[in-house]
Amino acid sequence: MKLKTVLLISFVLAGSPAAATEPTARFQVPATVSPEAAKALAAIYAVSSRRPPPSKPTSLKDWDDQRAALDKFMIPASNAVAAKLGANVRDDVVGGVPVVRILPAGYKPNGRTLIYLHGGAYTFFSAHSRLGPAVLVAAATGDEVISIDYTVAPRGNWRIATDQVLSVWKALLAKGIAPASVGIFGDSAGGGMAAGSVFKMCDQGLPLPGALYLMSPWSDIATQGDSYGTIGSVDPVLDPVSLSWSANAYADAADQKTLMPRQSTVITERHSHRR
């Protein structure tokens, strides 16, 4: 499998642990995309169609087993991306929180650091199984990327995960790193968590990062947006029902409604704002 296809599949699998096969079967590759994109999309939908229908976890073991199965599938592909791009990858602990540090090939210190929060519906994957996006950004920017291996739900929750992000943030500040030289980015659930973490920094009066980049963030975990109803049934990968299981594991219903407007607001007010 070619590198580009592996990367695209890894982004697709970041969204949801198990997507229903029926929407995938109905979805057609658009005729307006390039032949290269059509080929890559076909490979993604083929992978999605082979995944079983969603099965609701009913215990911590169920959640752990599903996550372990996804990690087993994703880690070799993620490591292949790192090897292909010549990245230097090592485990570390920052502020008492496990992280993975990624240095791009030929790295030269430039005074900048990026913090990455991986996707996975707040309940799946890890800094190792979602290594691909961090490696790609490191290669594109020439910056060091610190991927936080936060505790996913239901072993963790939104308070625990964002506290871990802030523990890393405070540890970096304590080492004398200038806040303006640090950027935070995340995809899917990681994008929503990045927004929530910045709000928590504001609440605690902490210095804010110099950049915030949210890639297709899952900020509306309360399912209040129109798109859940208008296009939810035809998404080739994400299934609203199984996503709700993850949302409930990450936050109680009342907290979901509180988190949603705050995280959505940060997208519009701070996406391009530097402070």
N, C-alpha and C positions, 0 to 999 in steps of 0.2 A: 504493500500500500504506500502511495506516495506521501511525502511529508505534508503537502497542502491538504490532502484529504484527511490525514490523521488529525491535523489541527482543527479542521472544520468539524469533524466528528466530536472532537474533545469539547468544542464550544457547545455543540448541540446537547451532549450528554450532561453538561453542567446544569442545565435547567431543571430537570426532573428525573427522579430515580426510575420511573417506569411510565411510559406513555401508552395510552390505549392504541391498539393496532388498527382499529377501524378508521380514525381520522387520517392516519398515515396512508392507508390504502386509498383513500379518497383524494389525497393531495397529489397534484400534478406539478411537475417542474415547469415553471413559466417558459413560454416559447420565446420571450423577449430577452432572455439572458444569453450570455456568450456560450459557445460550446464548452469552454473550459469550466464555466460555472455550472452548466447543466450536468456535466459529468461528475463534478464534486457533489452537487446536490443529490444526484441519483444515488451516490454511494452513502450519503447521510441517511436518506429515506430507507435505503435497503437495510442499514444497521438498525434503524428505529423499528422497522417492520418485523424484525426478528426478535425484538424484546417482548417478553410476555406481558399480558394485561396487568395493570396495577393490582397489587395485593396489599391491603392495608396492614401495616405493622401493628401488632397488639401488645407487644412487650419490648423491653430494652433489647433483648436478644434478637428479636425480629429486625429492629432498626440496625443493630450492629451487624447482623448477617447480611442485610441488603447493602449496607455501606461497604463491608469487606468484599462482597462480590464485585461491586463497581470499582473499587480500588484495584482489585486483582486484574480487572480488564484495562483500566486506565493507566496504571503506573508504568507498564512497559512502553506504551505509546508516548507517555510524557517523558520518560528517560530517553527515548529515541529522538525526540525533539531537541532535548538538551545536548545530546551527543552530536547531532547533526549540526547544531549551531556553535558547538565548541564552548558551551557555558561551563563555568566552574560552579558547582553546586555543593553546599555543605550545610549540615544541621547546626543549629546554634540555639541559645536561650537568651532572650532579651527581656529584661524586666520580669523574670520568672516565667515567661511564656515561650513555648517552643516555636521556633521559626525556621525557615529555610532561606539561606542567603544565596543569591544568584549573582554572579559576576559574568558579564558578557566576555566573549573571546577578546583577548588583547586589552582587557580593561585597564584604564588609566584613571586614577582618582581625580574627580572633577568637582568635588564639594557638594554633589547632589546625591540624594537617596530617595528611592521610591518604596512605598509600602503597598503591598498587594493583599487584597482579601478575596479569596476564591469563591466561586459560585457553587451551587449544589443544593438549592432549595432550603438553605439553612440547616439541613439535616444530613447531607452526604458529602463525600469527597474529603480531601485533605490537601495540605500544602504540597505533598508529594504527588498525589494523583492529578492535581490541577497545576502541575508545574509548567505546562505548555504556555499559557498566557504570560506568566511571569518571565519566562525565558525570551519570548518574542519581544516583549516590551524592553527588556534589558538589552537585547541585540539592537533594537531600533533606536534606543536613546543613548546607549553607551553608559547608562547609569547602573549602580548597584540596586537590586530589588530585594527587599525583605518581605517574604511571604509568611504571613502569620498563620500558624497552624491552630486556629482557634477551636474551642470545644463546640462541636456541632450539637444541635438538639436531637433527641430529648435529654441527652446527658448534660447539655448546657441549655441556655436560653438567651434571649436578647440582652438581658442584663449582664450575664456572665461573659458573653462574646464581646460586647462593646467594652466591658471593663478590661478584658484582655488586650484589646486594641489600645486602650488608653494606657495600660501598663507599659506596653512597648513604646508608645509615644513619649511618656514621661521619662523612661529610661534613656531614650535618644536625646531628649532635651537636657537631661542631667549630664550627659557626656559632652555637652557644649555644641551640639549640632544646631545650626540656625533653623528655626521653624520655616522660614521662607525658602530654604533650600530643599525641603522635603515635600514630596507629593504623595497623595494617597489615591489609589485607584482600585476598583473592584468590578467584577462582572456578575450579572444576575443577582443572586442573593448577596454576593459580596459587594455589589454596588449599593444595595439598600443598607447594608451594614456600614459601609463607608460613610454614607449620609448620616445615619444615626449616630455614629461615633463622633463625627464633627459636631453635631448638635450637643452631644454630651460634653465635648471639649468646651463649647460655648457655655454650657450650664455650669461648668466648674471653673470658668474664668481662665482657661489655659490658652496659651498662644495657639494660633491656628496654622495649619500647613499652608505652604505657598501655592498648592494646586490641588484640585479635587477633580477626578475624572471618573464618571460613572458610565459603565458600559451596559446598556440594556438592563438597568437596575430593577430588581423586583422590590419595589417600594410599596406597592398597593397589596399588602398581604391580607387586607380585610375584604378584598374583592369588590371594591366600591366602583371601580371604573367601568365605563360602558363596554370596553373591549372584551371583558370577560363574557358578556352576553352576545356581542355581535360577531366575534371571531373565535371564541373559545372552542367551539365544536369542530373547527376545521384546522386548528393548529397541528402541524405534522408531528410535533414532539411533545409539547406541554399539555397536560391534562388537568383541567381545573379541579377535578375531584381529588386526585392524588396530591396536587399542590396544597389543597386545603388541609390534608393530613399533616404536611410539613409545617404549614403556618400555625396550626394548633399546637404542634410540638414546640415551636419556637416561642410563641407568645399566647397568653390567655386571650380570649375574645375581646375583653375590654381593652387590653393593651394593644391589640391589633388595630383597633379604631383610633387609639391615641398615636401609635407609631405612624400610621399611614399618612395623615396630613403633614406631619413634621418631615418625614422622609421625602415626600413628594415636593414639599416647599423647597427643600435644599437643592433639588434638581434645577429648579428654575432660578433660584436666587443666588446659588453659589457655584453653579457649574463652571462659569467662566470668571468668577470673582476671585481675586487674589488679595490675601490679607496677611 
